[in-house]
């Protein structure tokens, strides 16, 4: 079962990503330092979805939003 989320990784920011909910082991949210260029830095909240052995996805949705999408998908 997949849910559609919004990629937060700078190279793919704003693009849809479908994640298999059965592959998610843990989720956590943190502020991430991003660099627009050599002199401009900003911070954004990112939710990390750890899906071994494939790695970690960075998404824009909060943990609560991800959990809500999982609940809806399981109905």
N, C-alpha and C positions, 0 to 999 in steps of 0.2 A: 504494500500500500504506500502510495506516494502523496506528499503534500507539496504545494507550490509555495516557495518563499522567494525573498528578494536578496540577491547576492550583495554582500557588503565589501568584498575584496576589491581594492582599488582598480585592478585591471578589468573587472567585470561588474563594477558597481551599477546597481539598478536593474540588472538583467535577471530574469526568472531563473530559478534553479529548483528542480524537483528532487526531493530527498526521500529516500525510503525510510519510513518511520521505524521499521523493524531493525534498522542498522544503527539507530541513534543509541549510544550508550550513556552519554552525559551531555548536559547543557550548562553553560554558564555565560554570564554577561560581564563585560568589562569595558572600560574606556580605553580606546586605542588611539595612539598618537599617529597622525597621518601628516605627510609632507606634500604640499601642493608644488613647492619648488624649494630651492636652497634656503630661502629666507622665510617662507610662510608655513607655519605648522598649525594644525587644528586637532581637536579631539572629537571622537564620536563614540557612541555606545554601539557595541557589536555583540551579538549573541553567537557563541561558538557551539557548534554541534559536532561532538566527537563521534566519528563513525569508523571504527577500526575494521579492517586494516587499511582502509582507504585514506584516512586522515581526518582533518577538521575542516568544516565549512564555516565561513563567516557570513551571517545573515543580518539583515536590518531589523527583523521582527524581534520583539522582546520574548523572553521565555514564556510569559503568559500567552502571548499571541500564538506561539508555536504550539503550546499545549492545547489551546482552543482549537486550532486547525487539526490536531491529532484526534481530539475528541469528536469533532464533526466527521472526520474521515472514517472513524471506527463505527459510526452509527449505521 
